[in-house]
Amino acid sequence: MGTMVDRSAKTAGLAESGPERVAPVLAVSGLLGALLASSCCLVPVTLVSLGLGGAWLGLLAPLGPWQPVFVGLAVVSLALGFRLAYRPVPICAPDGSCPSPRSRALARGVLWLGAALLLAVIAFEPLVLPLLPG
């Protein structure tokens, strides 16, 4: 006769597969891209303003020419992440597995943090840099 198979372990893995798994990855990569884009300009000025300076800040200067690449990667990652995080999903799959609402909320929070940082990076040079002395 057939054996009973516990499908709860299998369906739990299916609930977090596909787009539900990709959204947090895109959120983190968008945040990382925004951090890299800010590493040449915004991060050093912020750290110096807080009194956290040092010779090591000069090591971030070679990342300056790469800022447009980092901004582009961050924009693409954040756009795809927002698309996946805010797309309508069924409450539960036909097999009874349900996606975790906490992981969606966390991904959305990281996406908004990355978007705010990226907006600060993009607005920093034309708006804030001219106001700084020297």
C-alpha positions as CSV (number, residue, x, y, z in Angstrom):
1,M,0.0,0.0,0.0
2,G,1.0,3.7,-0.4
3,T,2.7,5.5,2.4
4,M,1.6,8.8,3.8
5,V,4.0,11.6,2.9
6,D,4.2,14.7,5.0
7,R,3.8,17.5,2.4
8,S,4.1,20.3,4.9
9,A,7.9,20.4,4.7
10,K,7.7,20.4,0.9
11,T,5.0,23.1,0.7
12,A,6.8,25.3,3.2
13,G,9.8,25.3,0.8
14,L,7.5,26.1,-2.1
15,A,6.0,29.1,-0.4
16,E,9.4,30.8,-0.4
17,S,10.4,29.8,-3.9
18,G,10.4,31.9,-7.1
19,P,9.6,35.7,-6.8
20,E,9.1,35.5,-3.0
21,R,12.8,34.5,-2.7
22,V,14.1,36.9,-5.3
23,A,12.5,40.1,-3.8
24,P,14.7,40.1,-0.6
25,V,17.8,39.4,-2.7
26,L,17.0,42.4,-5.0
27,A,16.3,44.5,-2.0
28,V,19.6,43.8,-0.4
29,S,21.5,44.2,-3.8
30,G,19.7,47.6,-4.3
31,L,20.7,48.7,-0.8
32,L,24.3,47.5,-1.4
33,G,24.4,49.4,-4.7
34,A,23.1,52.5,-3.0
35,L,25.8,52.1,-0.3
36,L,28.5,51.7,-2.9
37,A,27.3,54.7,-4.9
38,S,27.5,56.8,-1.7
39,S,30.9,55.5,-0.7
40,C,32.8,58.1,-2.7
41,C,31.0,61.2,-1.7
42,L,28.1,61.0,0.8
43,V,29.6,58.5,3.3
44,P,32.9,60.4,3.8
45,V,31.2,63.8,4.2
46,T,28.7,62.3,6.7
47,L,31.5,60.6,8.7
48,V,33.6,63.7,8.8
49,S,30.6,65.7,9.9
50,L,30.1,63.3,12.7
51,G,33.8,63.6,13.7
52,L,34.7,60.1,12.4
53,G,37.5,60.9,10.0
54,G,40.9,59.5,9.2
55,A,43.3,58.7,6.5
56,W,41.3,55.6,5.6
57,L,38.6,57.8,4.0
58,G,41.0,58.5,1.2
59,L,40.7,54.8,0.3
60,L,37.1,55.5,-0.9
61,A,38.2,58.0,-3.5
62,P,39.0,55.5,-6.2
63,L,35.3,54.4,-6.2
64,G,34.2,57.9,-7.5
65,P,34.5,57.0,-11.2
66,W,32.3,54.0,-10.6
67,Q,29.5,55.9,-9.0
68,P,27.3,56.0,-12.1
69,V,27.6,52.2,-12.5
70,F,26.7,51.7,-8.9
71,V,23.7,54.0,-9.2
72,G,22.5,52.2,-12.3
73,L,22.8,48.8,-10.7
74,A,21.0,50.1,-7.6
75,V,18.2,51.6,-9.7
76,V,17.7,48.3,-11.6
77,S,17.8,46.2,-8.5
78,L,15.4,48.4,-6.6
79,A,13.0,48.7,-9.5
80,L,12.8,44.9,-9.9
81,G,12.6,44.5,-6.1
82,F,9.7,46.9,-5.8
83,R,8.0,45.2,-8.7
84,L,8.2,41.8,-7.0
85,A,7.6,43.1,-3.4
86,Y,4.4,44.9,-4.4
87,R,2.9,42.6,-7.0
88,P,-0.4,41.0,-6.0
89,V,0.1,37.4,-4.8
90,P,-2.5,34.8,-3.9
91,I,-3.1,34.5,-0.2
92,C,-2.3,30.7,-0.3
93,A,-1.3,28.4,-3.1
94,P,-3.6,25.6,-4.2
95,D,-1.5,23.1,-2.3
96,G,-2.1,25.0,0.9
97,S,1.3,26.7,1.3
98,C,1.2,30.4,2.2
99,P,4.0,33.0,1.8
100,S,5.3,34.6,4.9
101,P,4.0,38.2,5.3
102,R,7.0,39.1,7.5
103,S,9.5,38.4,4.8
104,R,7.5,40.6,2.4
105,A,7.4,43.4,5.0
106,L,11.1,43.1,5.6
107,A,11.9,43.2,1.9
108,R,9.7,46.2,1.5
109,G,11.4,48.0,4.4
110,V,14.9,47.3,2.9
111,L,13.7,48.4,-0.5
112,W,12.5,51.8,0.9
113,L,15.7,52.2,2.9
114,G,17.7,51.6,-0.3
115,A,15.5,54.0,-2.3
116,A,15.9,56.7,0.3
117,L,19.7,56.3,0.3
118,L,19.9,56.2,-3.4
119,L,17.8,59.4,-3.6
120,A,20.2,61.0,-1.2
121,V,23.2,60.0,-3.3
122,I,21.6,61.3,-6.5
123,A,20.6,64.6,-4.9
124,F,23.8,65.1,-2.9
125,E,26.2,66.3,-5.5
126,P,24.0,68.9,-7.3
127,L,22.1,70.1,-4.1
128,V,24.3,69.7,-1.1
129,L,27.9,69.8,-2.3
130,P,27.7,73.5,-3.5
131,L,26.6,74.5,0.0
132,L,29.6,72.9,1.8
133,P,32.5,75.3,2.5
134,G,35.8,74.8,0.7
